[in-house]
């Protein structure tokens, strides 16, 4: 009996040790993968979980920092908040960054952009989560204009763009520009929007949904913003109030258009808008 008991104890002790060794071996096997393969696995993790891999063991402490082309996203229901200091540690380039900016933390967006500009972010989606009746708005700092590698820019939800620095050449690689409830609250806002569009020579999708090109309360008539984008395939133009946006030329490649410009009704600009898009294949008109 004593021998049986002793044998049982001997069996139980190695079982725990074997479990620990198996766990360690699994981690070592993962780290032994080719770097490109391991990068491909790790970049599929949500960003907050990717950062936590630094706690696995000393070999993993900074492994996540070497993964390029990350798709970083934080959904509206996510409890994790993007940390600007963490973004500075990411490898460049960052392929995409998507986040919902909640009140009262709108200041975070400007900090993120400072890091993302250095990381050569290519796709940027920011959604400002504030109620429609609130007069507060998100303010993007000037670091936005340093994101020169952008191919895709989406801004949603009562967001103020700052004045571009002198000599700003636009976003030459931009293919998609989607602005919703975005304001250029300064003199020359219409000219800045026009420059953003015309400098993106390969722009194929443009959405201007309730975009304001002047200060809310200045009472001055809207300045003209001439839209020039000959390679455009998709156009969405929604104006609850006249913001000065006008189509100055035809769009021969246009496939889809969504138009709501009641504020221009009974004006030559209303008719000219539809003349410019006469080649469109799918047209949706929203009107009262």
Backbone as CSV, one residue per row, in Angstrom:
resi,resn,N_x,N_y,N_z,CA_x,CA_y,CA_z,C_x,C_y,C_z
1,UNK,0.822,-1.209,0.000,0.000,0.000,0.000,0.859,1.263,0.000
2,UNK,1.937,1.177,0.758,2.811,2.352,0.814,3.411,2.638,-0.539
3,UNK,3.737,1.550,-1.236,4.309,1.756,-2.565,3.293,2.376,-3.524
4,UNK,1.999,1.943,-3.413,0.961,2.507,-4.272,0.752,3.991,-3.992
5,UNK,0.733,4.358,-2.688,0.549,5.770,-2.329,1.706,6.607,-2.821
6,UNK,2.907,6.046,-2.631,4.090,6.779,-3.097,4.064,6.951,-4.597
7,UNK,3.620,5.887,-5.292,3.542,5.978,-6.750,2.535,7.024,-7.182
8,UNK,1.383,7.146,-6.444,0.364,8.140,-6.772,0.899,9.544,-6.633
9,UNK,1.669,9.765,-5.527,2.244,11.094,-5.329,3.218,11.440,-6.442
10,UNK,3.972,10.436,-6.861,4.950,10.679,-7.924,4.251,11.059,-9.222
11,UNK,3.075,10.419,-9.473,2.354,10.725,-10.698,1.730,12.129,-10.670
12,UNK,1.213,12.518,-9.465,0.536,13.813,-9.392,1.507,14.978,-9.569
13,UNK,2.657,14.886,-9.007,3.599,16.008,-9.071,4.094,16.280,-10.492
14,UNK,4.502,15.255,-11.227,4.927,15.555,-12.601,3.808,16.086,-13.477
15,UNK,2.528,15.740,-13.188,1.418,16.219,-14.014,1.366,17.742,-14.028
16,UNK,1.526,18.396,-12.879,1.521,19.852,-12.823,2.731,20.436,-13.547
17,UNK,3.858,19.781,-13.326,5.064,20.272,-13.985,4.937,20.154,-15.498
18,UNK,4.335,19.041,-15.950,4.156,18.863,-17.384,3.218,19.917,-17.964
19,UNK,2.176,20.290,-17.219,1.251,21.320,-17.698,1.967,22.649,-17.869
20,UNK,2.819,22.970,-16.859,3.569,24.224,-16.954,4.543,24.190,-18.136
21,UNK,5.180,23.050,-18.324,6.123,22.935,-19.434,5.410,23.024,-20.773
22,UNK,4.206,22.404,-20.857,3.448,22.454,-22.105,3.038,23.877,-22.440
23,UNK,2.632,24.618,-21.381,2.246,26.014,-21.608,3.443,26.818,-22.106
24,UNK,4.585,26.642,-21.450,5.778,27.349,-21.881,6.213,26.950,-23.267
25,UNK,6.078,25.655,-23.576,6.456,25.191,-24.905,5.565,25.789,-25.967
26,UNK,4.243,25.945,-25.643,3.324,26.548,-26.607,3.715,27.978,-26.922
27,UNK,4.086,28.735,-25.905,4.514,30.100,-26.135,5.804,30.136,-26.955
28,UNK,6.728,29.244,-26.654,7.983,29.202,-27.391,7.736,28.832,-28.846
29,UNK,6.797,27.914,-29.085,6.495,27.533,-30.451,5.914,28.709,-31.233
30,UNK,5.062,29.493,-30.577,4.481,30.650,-31.247,5.564,31.665,-31.593
31,UNK,6.458,31.895,-30.648,7.531,32.850,-30.895,8.526,32.340,-31.928
32,UNK,8.552,31.032,-32.139,9.498,30.471,-33.096,8.999,30.550,-34.531
33,UNK,7.745,30.999,-34.728,7.220,31.152,-36.082,8.005,32.231,-36.829
34,UNK,8.022,32.174,-38.147,8.643,33.264,-38.911,8.000,34.601,-38.543
35,UNK,8.770,35.667,-38.428,8.217,36.958,-37.999,7.027,37.414,-38.826
36,UNK,7.065,37.210,-40.148,5.949,37.650,-40.984,4.670,36.882,-40.648
37,UNK,4.796,35.584,-40.375,3.629,34.778,-40.030,3.076,35.190,-38.676
38,UNK,3.961,35.416,-37.714,3.505,35.835,-36.387,2.858,37.214,-36.451
39,UNK,3.421,38.114,-37.238,2.811,39.434,-37.415,1.391,39.301,-37.956
40,UNK,1.211,38.436,-38.939,-0.098,38.251,-39.558,-1.112,37.722,-38.560
41,UNK,-0.678,36.890,-37.634,-1.567,36.371,-36.594,-1.918,37.468,-35.594
42,UNK,-0.914,38.188,-35.132,-1.114,39.158,-34.054,-1.912,40.374,-34.518
43,UNK,-1.737,40.785,-35.764,-2.455,41.980,-36.205,-3.965,41.751,-36.350
44,UNK,-4.404,40.515,-36.227,-5.835,40.208,-36.249,-6.492,40.420,-34.886
45,UNK,-5.695,40.621,-33.850,-6.254,40.841,-32.515,-6.775,42.268,-32.382
46,UNK,-7.854,42.481,-31.611,-8.219,43.862,-31.251,-7.036,44.547,-30.579
47,UNK,-6.917,45.836,-30.814,-5.707,46.540,-30.391,-5.453,46.429,-28.894
48,UNK,-6.507,46.565,-28.066,-6.284,46.504,-26.625,-5.781,45.127,-26.201
49,UNK,-6.243,44.068,-26.862,-5.769,42.722,-26.531,-4.358,42.501,-27.069
50,UNK,-4.047,43.094,-28.194,-2.694,42.990,-28.724,-1.682,43.596,-27.750
51,UNK,-2.002,44.763,-27.212,-1.089,45.415,-26.275,-0.883,44.553,-25.034
52,UNK,-1.930,43.836,-24.616,-1.818,43.016,-23.399,-0.900,41.820,-23.563
53,UNK,-0.537,41.476,-24.781,0.395,40.357,-24.956,1.749,40.653,-24.328
54,UNK,2.002,41.904,-23.996,3.270,42.250,-23.355,3.395,41.605,-21.973
55,UNK,2.285,41.125,-21.415,2.293,40.531,-20.072,2.538,39.027,-20.105
56,UNK,2.653,38.417,-21.268,2.780,36.960,-21.339,4.080,36.484,-20.712
57,UNK,5.175,37.021,-21.143,6.482,36.706,-20.559,7.470,37.747,-21.078
58,UNK,8.684,37.797,-20.567,9.627,38.835,-20.992,9.869,38.885,-22.494
59,UNK,9.816,37.720,-23.170,10.059,37.719,-24.607,8.980,38.472,-25.375
60,UNK,7.785,38.585,-24.785,6.658,39.250,-25.447,6.536,40.722,-25.053
61,UNK,7.425,41.189,-24.200,7.225,42.497,-23.580,7.015,43.605,-24.611
62,UNK,7.798,43.610,-25.680,7.667,44.671,-26.687,7.444,44.095,-28.088
63,UNK,7.035,42.849,-28.148,6.863,42.212,-29.464,5.812,42.916,-30.311
64,UNK,4.710,43.371,-29.689,3.614,43.984,-30.440,4.033,45.291,-31.111
65,UNK,5.080,45.926,-30.593,5.505,47.214,-31.114,6.176,47.107,-32.482
66,UNK,6.491,45.904,-32.920,7.205,45.728,-34.184,6.288,45.322,-35.331
67,UNK,4.955,45.341,-35.124,4.020,44.853,-36.130,3.541,46.021,-36.992
68,UNK,3.917,46.075,-38.267,3.448,47.172,-39.125,2.062,46.878,-39.682
69,UNK,1.474,47.906,-40.285,0.181,47.784,-40.983,-0.944,47.316,-40.064
70,UNK,-0.993,47.858,-38.865,-2.066,47.517,-37.928,-3.368,48.182,-38.347
71,UNK,-4.467,47.465,-38.139,-5.808,48.037,-38.233,-6.305,48.240,-36.806
72,UNK,-6.267,49.475,-36.333,-6.624,49.786,-34.946,-8.044,50.310,-34.936
73,UNK,-8.909,49.683,-34.151,-10.302,50.126,-34.109,-10.851,49.991,-32.699
74,UNK,-11.705,50.942,-32.363,-12.407,50.963,-31.084,-13.862,51.276,-31.378
75,UNK,-14.737,50.323,-31.143,-16.149,50.494,-31.464,-16.811,51.429,-30.455
76,UNK,-18.041,51.857,-30.777,-18.774,52.774,-29.893,-19.046,52.147,-28.539
77,UNK,-19.234,50.830,-28.490,-19.519,50.163,-27.233,-18.299,49.667,-26.494
78,UNK,-17.113,49.964,-27.023,-15.895,49.470,-26.399,-15.594,50.239,-25.125
79,UNK,-15.178,49.512,-24.087,-14.787,50.153,-22.841,-13.346,50.641,-22.883
80,UNK,-12.611,50.173,-23.867,-11.212,50.581,-23.990,-11.134,51.953,-24.645
81,UNK,-10.264,52.793,-24.148,-10.071,54.123,-24.718,-8.682,54.187,-25.328
82,UNK,-8.564,54.567,-26.586,-7.236,54.666,-27.198,-6.350,55.618,-26.410
83,UNK,-5.155,55.182,-26.148,-4.205,55.973,-25.385,-3.168,56.538,-26.345
84,UNK,-3.048,57.868,-26.346,-2.107,58.499,-27.255,-0.686,58.027,-27.052
85,UNK,-0.298,57.780,-25.810,1.065,57.327,-25.543,1.310,55.936,-26.111
86,UNK,0.276,55.080,-26.086,0.409,53.746,-26.676,0.587,53.850,-28.186
87,UNK,-0.135,54.783,-28.820,-0.041,54.918,-30.275,1.364,55.307,-30.718
88,UNK,2.080,56.044,-29.888,3.447,56.413,-30.237,4.351,55.193,-30.326
89,UNK,3.969,54.107,-29.671,4.809,52.907,-29.643,4.526,51.954,-30.798
90,UNK,3.490,52.225,-31.599,3.157,51.363,-32.723,4.223,51.468,-33.814
91,UNK,4.348,50.388,-34.568,5.236,50.418,-35.728,4.557,51.160,-36.875
92,UNK,5.342,51.786,-37.701,4.830,52.474,-38.887,4.984,51.556,-40.101
93,UNK,4.059,51.655,-41.061,2.872,52.514,-41.022,1.707,51.847,-40.301
94,UNK,0.762,52.675,-39.831,-0.523,52.182,-39.329,-1.490,52.195,-40.503
95,UNK,-2.063,51.032,-40.810,-2.925,50.952,-41.990,-4.240,51.685,-41.776
96,UNK,-4.858,51.537,-40.599,-6.130,52.219,-40.368,-6.329,52.468,-38.879
97,UNK,-7.084,53.527,-38.582,-7.432,53.867,-37.202,-8.891,54.292,-37.188
98,UNK,-9.702,53.582,-36.405,-11.128,53.858,-36.298,-11.490,53.990,-34.831
99,UNK,-12.153,55.083,-34.460,-12.508,55.275,-33.061,-13.741,56.153,-32.941
100,UNK,-14.527,55.896,-31.904,-15.643,56.749,-31.529,-15.173,57.640,-30.391
101,UNK,-15.294,58.955,-30.583,-14.818,59.927,-29.601,-15.998,60.371,-28.758
102,UNK,-15.953,60.110,-27.483,-17.092,60.388,-26.613,-16.901,61.683,-25.828
103,UNK,-18.037,62.350,-25.554,-17.993,63.493,-24.651,-17.642,62.979,-23.256
104,UNK,-16.910,63.768,-22.450,-16.297,65.072,-22.774,-14.834,64.932,-23.181
105,UNK,-14.486,63.845,-23.819,-13.085,63.543,-24.098,-12.705,63.849,-25.548
106,UNK,-13.284,64.901,-26.118,-12.990,65.228,-27.509,-11.519,65.609,-27.697
107,UNK,-10.870,66.087,-26.641,-9.478,66.506,-26.762,-8.567,65.345,-27.154
108,UNK,-9.012,64.116,-26.909,-8.168,62.961,-27.205,-7.853,62.847,-28.695
109,UNK,-8.817,63.249,-29.533,-8.617,63.098,-30.973,-7.373,63.846,-31.438
110,UNK,-7.155,65.048,-30.935,-5.978,65.819,-31.334,-4.696,65.102,-30.915
111,UNK,-4.710,64.450,-29.751,-3.524,63.716,-29.298,-3.272,62.484,-30.162
112,UNK,-4.349,61.791,-30.522,-4.175,60.623,-31.383,-3.535,61.029,-32.701
113,UNK,-3.995,62.143,-33.268,-3.513,62.560,-34.582,-2.029,62.903,-34.554
114,UNK,-1.554,63.428,-33.441,-0.128,63.729,-33.342,0.703,62.463,-33.516
115,UNK,0.248,61.371,-32.887,0.965,60.102,-33.016,0.730,59.477,-34.384
116,UNK,-0.521,59.508,-34.859,-0.853,58.845,-36.121,-0.157,59.501,-37.310
117,UNK,0.049,60.802,-37.247,0.766,61.476,-38.331,2.188,60.938,-38.438
118,UNK,2.822,60.701,-37.301,4.177,60.152,-37.317,4.189,58.693,-37.773
119,UNK,3.080,58.011,-37.582,2.993,56.597,-37.971,2.462,56.420,-39.389
120,UNK,2.296,57.510,-40.110,1.903,57.491,-41.526,0.588,56.737,-41.734
121,UNK,-0.399,57.081,-40.921,-1.703,56.423,-41.016,-2.294,56.619,-42.409
122,UNK,-2.916,55.554,-42.935,-3.454,55.585,-44.287,-4.973,55.748,-44.318
123,UNK,-5.653,55.183,-43.337,-7.113,55.272,-43.292,-7.518,55.767,-41.915
124,UNK,-8.308,56.839,-41.869,-8.690,57.460,-40.601,-10.199,57.647,-40.554
125,UNK,-10.830,57.085,-39.512,-12.274,57.214,-39.304,-12.500,57.655,-37.864
126,UNK,-13.068,58.845,-37.684,-13.382,59.362,-36.353,-14.862,59.704,-36.298
127,UNK,-15.531,59.187,-35.268,-16.955,59.453,-35.066,-17.122,60.123,-33.709
128,UNK,-17.610,61.357,-33.744,-17.782,62.124,-32.514,-19.169,61.844,-31.958
129,UNK,-19.185,61.184,-30.822,-20.424,60.693,-30.222,-20.962,61.743,-29.264
130,UNK,-21.760,62.677,-29.794,-22.383,63.680,-28.950,-23.823,63.886,-29.409
131,UNK,-24.726,64.251,-28.489,-26.133,64.405,-28.863,-26.333,65.567,-29.825
132,UNK,-27.356,65.428,-30.663,-27.600,66.438,-31.693,-27.915,67.798,-31.118
133,UNK,-28.460,67.843,-29.884,-28.845,69.129,-29.312,-27.682,69.815,-28.600
134,UNK,-26.543,69.159,-28.522,-25.401,69.751,-27.828,-24.692,70.745,-28.738
135,UNK,-24.269,71.866,-28.187,-23.521,72.865,-28.949,-22.025,72.576,-28.916
136,UNK,-21.617,71.606,-28.105,-20.207,71.257,-28.065,-19.855,70.453,-29.305
137,UNK,-18.613,70.558,-29.723,-18.179,69.842,-30.917,-16.733,69.424,-30.745
138,UNK,-16.387,68.358,-31.423,-15.007,67.916,-31.399,-14.137,68.853,-32.221
139,UNK,-12.928,69.085,-31.767,-12.002,69.957,-32.484,-10.749,69.172,-32.816
140,UNK,-10.458,69.074,-34.102,-9.275,68.361,-34.540,-8.105,69.327,-34.603
141,UNK,-7.017,68.952,-33.986,-5.848,69.804,-33.990,-5.155,69.831,-35.343
142,UNK,-4.177,70.693,-35.494,-3.483,70.845,-36.781,-2.716,69.603,-37.206
143,UNK,-2.518,68.635,-36.306,-1.792,67.418,-36.685,-2.512,66.648,-37.786
144,UNK,-3.822,66.896,-37.963,-4.539,66.239,-39.053,-3.865,66.505,-40.394
145,UNK,-3.375,67.719,-40.595,-2.804,68.094,-41.883,-1.409,67.516,-42.090
146,UNK,-0.863,66.905,-41.037,0.420,66.213,-41.168,0.250,64.759,-41.578
147,UNK,-0.999,64.287,-41.666,-1.267,62.899,-42.075,-1.272,62.836,-43.600
148,UNK,-0.139,63.026,-44.197,-0.038,63.179,-45.643,-0.219,61.871,-46.397
149,UNK,-0.180,60.728,-45.702,-0.311,59.440,-46.383,-1.769,58.984,-46.483
150,UNK,-2.702,59.789,-46.029,-4.099,59.369,-46.000,-4.620,59.025,-47.396
151,UNK,-5.265,57.869,-47.481,-6.012,57.496,-48.676,-7.514,57.496,-48.417
152,UNK,-7.906,57.500,-47.139,-9.314,57.394,-46.758,-9.519,58.230,-45.504
153,UNK,-10.440,59.185,-45.554,-10.720,60.054,-44.411,-12.223,60.145,-44.204
154,UNK,-12.670,59.757,-43.014,-14.081,59.866,-42.633,-14.167,60.598,-41.297
155,UNK,-14.977,61.667,-41.268,-15.235,62.419,-40.038,-16.735,62.570,-39.893
156,UNK,-17.259,62.174,-38.729,-18.698,62.187,-38.497,-19.008,62.866,-37.161
157,UNK,-20.058,63.674,-37.140,-20.664,64.065,-35.880,-20.174,65.336,-35.236
158,UNK,-20.531,66.500,-35.784,-20.277,67.791,-35.132,-18.806,67.942,-34.767
159,UNK,-18.032,68.025,-35.787,-16.587,68.132,-35.647,-16.114,69.415,-36.320
160,UNK,-15.223,70.140,-35.670,-14.655,71.366,-36.221,-13.259,71.091,-36.771
161,UNK,-13.045,71.465,-38.024,-11.703,71.385,-38.593,-10.983,72.708,-38.388
162,UNK,-9.701,72.674,-38.072,-8.950,73.922,-37.915,-8.504,74.461,-39.266
163,UNK,-8.006,75.663,-39.252,-7.464,76.259,-40.470,-6.159,75.535,-40.830
164,UNK,-6.007,75.208,-42.087,-4.804,74.502,-42.528,-3.591,75.425,-42.467
165,UNK,-2.416,74.890,-42.189,-1.215,75.735,-42.137,-0.865,76.269,-43.516
166,UNK,-0.132,77.354,-43.530,0.282,77.975,-44.790,1.116,76.980,-45.598
167,UNK,0.811,76.866,-46.870,1.555,75.956,-47.729,1.056,74.531,-47.724
168,UNK,-0.067,74.276,-47.060,-0.613,72.912,-47.017,-0.981,72.450,-48.416
169,UNK,-0.449,71.311,-48.815,-0.649,70.831,-50.175,-1.790,69.862,-50.343
170,UNK,-2.602,69.675,-49.306,-3.713,68.739,-49.386,-3.275,67.314,-49.090
171,UNK,-4.165,66.373,-49.372,-3.890,64.947,-49.192,-3.826,64.315,-50.586
172,UNK,-2.657,64.276,-51.193,-2.556,63.876,-52.604,-2.938,62.424,-52.868
173,UNK,-2.902,61.563,-51.826,-3.215,60.148,-52.025,-4.664,59.814,-51.714
174,UNK,-5.454,60.814,-51.379,-6.813,60.580,-50.909,-7.697,60.024,-52.030
175,UNK,-8.381,58.922,-51.722,-9.313,58.296,-52.649,-10.752,58.445,-52.158
176,UNK,-10.934,58.452,-50.833,-12.270,58.551,-50.232,-12.284,59.681,-49.214
177,UNK,-13.265,60.582,-49.329,-13.445,61.679,-48.377,-14.917,61.742,-47.993
178,UNK,-15.214,61.440,-46.732,-16.583,61.430,-46.231,-16.663,62.365,-45.026
179,UNK,-17.445,63.430,-45.148,-17.606,64.410,-44.079,-19.089,64.536,-43.750
180,UNK,-19.431,64.369,-42.477,-20.825,64.473,-42.052,-20.907,65.330,-40.794
181,UNK,-21.697,66.415,-40.861,-21.850,67.354,-39.756,-20.495,67.919,-39.330
182,UNK,-19.696,68.226,-40.314,-18.363,68.790,-40.097,-18.404,70.271,-40.442
183,UNK,-17.692,71.082,-39.676,-17.692,72.528,-39.885,-16.275,73.045,-40.109
184,UNK,-16.189,74.051,-40.979,-14.967,74.835,-41.173,-15.286,76.235,-40.637
185,UNK,-15.217,76.431,-39.314,-15.770,77.648,-38.703,-14.811,78.840,-38.723
186,UNK,-14.389,79.230,-39.909,-13.481,80.369,-40.021,-13.600,80.938,-41.424
187,UNK,-13.176,82.160,-41.590,-13.200,82.779,-42.908,-12.253,82.023,-43.838
188,UNK,-12.740,81.695,-45.011,-11.938,80.909,-45.932,-12.164,79.416,-45.815
189,UNK,-13.180,79.023,-45.037,-13.461,77.603,-44.869,-13.854,76.933,-46.176
190,UNK,-14.638,77.640,-47.011,-15.053,77.072,-48.291,-13.852,76.838,-49.200
191,UNK,-12.916,77.773,-49.201,-11.722,77.627,-50.032,-10.876,76.449,-49.554
192,UNK,-10.831,76.243,-48.239,-10.053,75.113,-47.716,-10.684,73.781,-48.118
193,UNK,-12.021,73.695,-48.039,-12.693,72.476,-48.466,-12.469,72.241,-49.961
194,UNK,-12.568,73.291,-50.746,-12.330,73.165,-52.184,-10.924,72.633,-52.460
195,UNK,-9.948,73.120,-51.701,-8.567,72.681,-51.881,-8.399,71.217,-51.486
196,UNK,-9.066,70.801,-50.402,-8.995,69.397,-49.988,-9.468,68.472,-51.113
197,UNK,-10.528,68.879,-51.783,-11.108,68.035,-52.836,-10.253,68.069,-54.093
198,UNK,-9.898,69.258,-54.549,-9.185,69.369,-55.831,-7.771,68.818,-55.758
199,UNK,-7.138,68.857,-54.575,-5.768,68.351,-54.458,-5.712,66.831,-54.442
200,UNK,-6.858,66.178,-54.203,-6.915,64.717,-54.230,-7.241,64.287,-55.651
201,UNK,-6.231,64.172,-56.476,-6.436,63.992,-57.916,-7.042,62.626,-58.249
202,UNK,-6.962,61.663,-57.338,-7.526,60.334,-57.572,-8.791,60.079,-56.754
203,UNK,-9.433,61.138,-56.302,-10.628,60.989,-55.472,-11.738,60.285,-56.253
204,UNK,-12.261,59.192,-55.679,-13.326,58.440,-56.347,-14.636,58.464,-55.569
205,UNK,-14.602,58.769,-54.274,-15.825,58.822,-53.475,-15.811,60.075,-52.605
206,UNK,-16.887,60.862,-52.707,-16.997,62.114,-51.956,-18.385,62.211,-51.350
207,UNK,-18.434,62.470,-50.046,-19.699,62.671,-49.356,-19.592,63.929,-48.505
208,UNK,-20.481,64.889,-48.783,-20.575,66.126,-48.003,-21.986,66.200,-47.456
209,UNK,-22.142,65.819,-46.218,-23.456,65.719,-45.582,-23.546,66.769,-44.479
210,UNK,-24.320,67.821,-44.729,-24.491,68.909,-43.765,-23.139,69.476,-43.326
211,UNK,-22.322,69.814,-44.293,-21.014,70.420,-44.035,-21.166,71.926,-44.035
212,UNK,-20.636,72.578,-43.025,-20.718,74.033,-42.905,-19.369,74.629,-43.255
213,UNK,-19.380,75.664,-44.100,-18.132,76.244,-44.578,-17.918,77.665,-44.074
214,UNK,-18.583,78.031,-42.994,-18.376,79.349,-42.386,-18.767,79.246,-40.927
215,UNK,-18.582,80.325,-40.194,-18.958,80.338,-38.785,-20.475,80.256,-38.657
216,UNK,-20.932,79.582,-37.622,-22.364,79.338,-37.468,-23.165,80.630,-37.357
217,UNK,-22.640,81.626,-36.681,-23.451,82.787,-36.320,-23.014,84.076,-37.014
218,UNK,-22.172,83.978,-38.049,-21.696,85.238,-38.616,-22.712,85.875,-39.555
219,UNK,-23.715,85.120,-40.032,-24.765,85.680,-40.865,-24.339,86.052,-42.265
220,UNK,-23.094,85.856,-42.623,-22.608,86.222,-43.955,-23.053,85.169,-44.970
221,UNK,-23.254,85.567,-46.213,-23.621,84.590,-47.253,-22.504,83.575,-47.452
222,UNK,-22.900,82.381,-47.843,-21.927,81.310,-48.011,-20.985,81.617,-49.169
223,UNK,-19.699,81.375,-48.969,-18.724,81.512,-50.030,-18.752,80.263,-50.902
224,UNK,-18.353,80.407,-52.144,-18.419,79.304,-53.083,-17.312,78.286,-52.819
225,UNK,-17.691,77.030,-52.893,-16.751,75.920,-52.846,-16.983,75.103,-54.116
226,UNK,-16.106,75.242,-55.071,-16.263,74.586,-56.362,-15.694,73.172,-56.269
227,UNK,-16.530,72.189,-56.579,-16.134,70.781,-56.480,-15.590,70.320,-57.819
228,UNK,-14.294,69.994,-57.831,-13.626,69.457,-59.018,-13.020,68.107,-58.662
229,UNK,-13.562,67.063,-59.262,-13.067,65.705,-59.005,-13.426,64.839,-60.211
230,UNK,-12.659,64.911,-61.278,-13.037,64.248,-62.533,-13.076,62.728,-62.463
231,UNK,-12.433,62.122,-61.454,-12.420,60.663,-61.348,-13.479,60.129,-60.387
232,UNK,-14.418,60.992,-59.991,-15.409,60.623,-58.996,-16.346,59.526,-59.515
233,UNK,-16.547,58.510,-58.668,-17.490,57.436,-58.968,-18.754,57.528,-58.112
234,UNK,-18.590,58.035,-56.878,-19.711,58.126,-55.945,-19.736,59.535,-55.355
235,UNK,-20.928,60.156,-55.395,-21.088,61.508,-54.859,-22.325,61.559,-53.970
236,UNK,-22.146,62.086,-52.768,-23.277,62.367,-51.882,-23.188,63.841,-51.503
237,UNK,-24.239,64.585,-51.840,-24.267,66.020,-51.568,-25.575,66.352,-50.862
238,UNK,-25.492,66.592,-49.561,-26.658,66.890,-48.728,-26.464,68.281,-48.139
239,UNK,-27.384,69.200,-48.471,-27.300,70.563,-47.952,-28.626,70.942,-47.309
240,UNK,-28.649,71.014,-45.982,-29.831,71.528,-45.295,-29.882,73.045,-45.402
241,UNK,-28.690,73.655,-45.474,-28.561,75.088,-45.725,-27.485,75.255,-46.791
242,UNK,-27.589,76.322,-47.552,-26.637,76.545,-48.631,-25.242,76.779,-48.045
243,UNK,-24.323,75.860,-48.321,-22.954,76.008,-47.826,-21.992,76.440,-48.924
244,UNK,-22.528,76.801,-50.083,-21.690,77.297,-51.160,-21.120,76.234,-52.075
245,UNK,-21.360,74.949,-51.777,-20.802,73.882,-52.601,-21.514,73.828,-53.961
246,UNK,-20.740,73.820,-55.032,-21.287,73.790,-56.379,-20.480,72.830,-57.252
247,UNK,-21.167,72.185,-58.169,-20.510,71.321,-59.146,-20.176,72.172,-60.366
248,UNK,-18.899,72.245,-60.702,-18.474,73.149,-61.767,-18.210,72.444,-63.082
249,UNK,-18.191,71.118,-63.060,-17.867,70.378,-64.270,-18.602,69.044,-64.258
250,UNK,-18.633,68.377,-65.374,-19.275,67.080,-65.438,-18.362,66.004,-64.841
251,UNK,-18.997,64.909,-64.425,-18.271,63.795,-63.826,-18.506,62.572,-64.707
252,UNK,-17.657,62.355,-65.678,-17.909,61.312,-66.680,-17.886,59.897,-66.121
253,UNK,-17.256,59.674,-64.978,-17.143,58.324,-64.418,-18.156,58.073,-63.303
254,UNK,-19.065,59.014,-63.072,-19.973,58.917,-61.940,-20.939,57.741,-62.101
255,UNK,-21.013,56.913,-61.066,-21.896,55.747,-61.073,-23.078,55.901,-60.126
256,UNK,-22.879,56.599,-59.018,-23.934,56.714,-58.012,-23.919,58.116,-57.410
257,UNK,-25.112,58.691,-57.244,-25.214,60.020,-56.639,-26.432,60.078,-55.730
258,UNK,-26.240,60.724,-54.571,-27.327,61.005,-53.632,-27.349,62.516,-53.445
259,UNK,-28.446,63.148,-53.827,-28.519,64.605,-53.864,-29.694,65.093,-53.029
260,UNK,-29.431,66.065,-52.149,-30.487,66.759,-51.409,-30.068,68.225,-51.279
261,UNK,-30.625,69.068,-52.132,-30.189,70.470,-52.202,-31.407,71.380,-52.292
262,UNK,-32.395,71.168,-51.430,-33.627,71.949,-51.474,-33.375,73.444,-51.319
263,UNK,-32.303,73.803,-50.608,-32.031,75.217,-50.389,-31.670,75.938,-51.689
264,UNK,-31.349,75.176,-52.739,-31.024,75.771,-54.037,-32.201,75.747,-55.004
265,UNK,-33.338,75.290,-54.517,-34.495,75.164,-55.401,-34.874,76.530,-55.981
266,UNK,-35.344,76.517,-57.238,-35.711,77.725,-57.981,-34.500,78.602,-58.297
267,UNK,-33.315,78.022,-58.278,-32.118,78.774,-58.674,-31.444,78.042,-59.829
268,UNK,-30.678,78.752,-60.652,-29.943,78.072,-61.735,-29.007,76.983,-61.226
269,UNK,-28.488,77.145,-59.994,-27.568,76.145,-59.455,-28.253,74.796,-59.259
270,UNK,-29.542,74.825,-58.995,-30.272,73.563,-58.811,-30.261,72.756,-60.120
271,UNK,-30.601,73.419,-61.222,-30.618,72.752,-62.523,-29.209,72.365,-62.956
272,UNK,-28.236,73.235,-62.707,-26.862,72.962,-63.126,-26.286,71.739,-62.417
273,UNK,-26.716,71.529,-61.174,-26.231,70.362,-60.444,-26.561,69.080,-61.192
274,UNK,-27.783,68.985,-61.672,-28.187,67.764,-62.365,-27.605,67.686,-63.780
275,UNK,-27.317,68.821,-64.369,-26.622,68.788,-65.652,-25.220,68.208,-65.508
276,UNK,-24.573,68.503,-64.408,-23.203,68.027,-64.193,-23.140,66.521,-63.957
277,UNK,-24.238,65.925,-63.505,-24.209,64.496,-63.180,-25.082,63.695,-64.143
278,UNK,-25.277,64.185,-65.321,-26.223,63.557,-66.243,-25.783,62.167,-66.675
279,UNK,-24.506,61.822,-66.497,-24.023,60.491,-66.874,-24.165,59.464,-65.759
280,UNK,-24.723,59.867,-64.628,-24.790,58.966,-63.479,-25.665,57.756,-63.794
281,UNK,-25.303,56.600,-63.225,-26.048,55.367,-63.467,-27.130,55.125,-62.409
282,UNK,-26.920,55.611,-61.192,-27.899,55.426,-60.130,-28.025,56.757,-59.365
283,UNK,-29.264,57.269,-59.315,-29.493,58.575,-58.724,-30.602,58.500,-57.677
284,UNK,-30.315,59.028,-56.490,-31.315,59.145,-55.434,-31.444,60.624,-55.081
285,UNK,-32.672,61.136,-55.192,-32.946,62.532,-54.864,-33.769,62.570,-53.577
286,UNK,-33.258,63.245,-52.569,-33.982,63.440,-51.328,-34.483,64.886,-51.308
287,UNK,-35.795,65.059,-51.203,-36.363,66.403,-51.288,-37.665,66.500,-50.515
288,UNK,-37.955,67.699,-50.035,-39.227,67.990,-49.387,-40.189,68.663,-50.367
